[in-house]
Amino acid sequence: MKIDDQTINKLEKLSSLQISDEKKESLKEELSQIVSFIENLDEVDVSGVDATFTTISTGQPLRTDEVTSKPEVSAHIMSNAPQVEDNCFIVPAIIE
């Protein structure tokens, strides 16, 4: 994949960032190097590796869920919300 000015402009728009003209050239170089590195991964033979490979033989250790109640934290969060009702955020309806 070639990183050109059009790609940089699209990334700039999608990320809502403003990239100065001086930085665009160095960014193109850096992104080209990253893409080149990632393309090297296509050459790796992974045919013998399971898609769910893990180094942990017993699976992922899970933590126990512990419910804690801190009303002062909830009250502080709700105090910053524009609209609150019954300890819930009020937001505009998006589905009619």
KALIN-V636214 format. One record per residue. N is the residue number from 1. RES is the residue in one small letter. OMEGA is omega in whole degrees, -180 to 180 (none if undefined). Layout:
n:res:omega
N:RES:OMEGA
N:RES:OMEGA
This chain:
n:res:omega
1:m:-180
2:k:177
3:i:180
4:d:-179
5:d:-180
6:q:179
7:t:179
8:i:179
9:n:179
10:k:178
11:l:178
12:e:180
13:k:-179
14:l:-177
15:s:-177
16:s:177
17:l:174
18:q:-178
19:i:-179
20:s:-178
21:d:180
22:e:-177
23:k:-175
24:k:-179
25:e:180
26:s:178
27:l:177
28:k:179
29:e:-178
30:e:180
31:l:177
32:s:178
33:q:180
34:i:-180
35:v:178
36:s:178
37:f:-180
38:i:179
39:e:176
40:n:-180
41:l:177
42:d:-177
43:e:-178
44:v:179
45:d:-180
46:v:-177
47:s:-179
48:g:-177
49:v:177
50:d:180
51:a:-179
52:t:-178
53:f:175
54:t:178
55:t:179
56:i:-174
57:s:-178
58:t:-179
59:g:-178
60:q:177
61:p:-178
62:l:175
63:r:178
64:t:178
65:d:179
66:e:180
67:v:175
68:t:-179
69:s:177
70:k:-176
71:p:-179
72:e:178
73:v:179
74:s:180
75:a:179
76:h:179
77:i:-179
78:m:180
79:s:180
80:n:-178
81:a:179
82:p:180
83:q:-180
84:v:174
85:e:-179
86:d:178
87:n:178
88:c:176
89:f:173
90:i:-180
91:v:179
92:p:177
93:a:178
94:i:178
95:i:-179
96:e:none
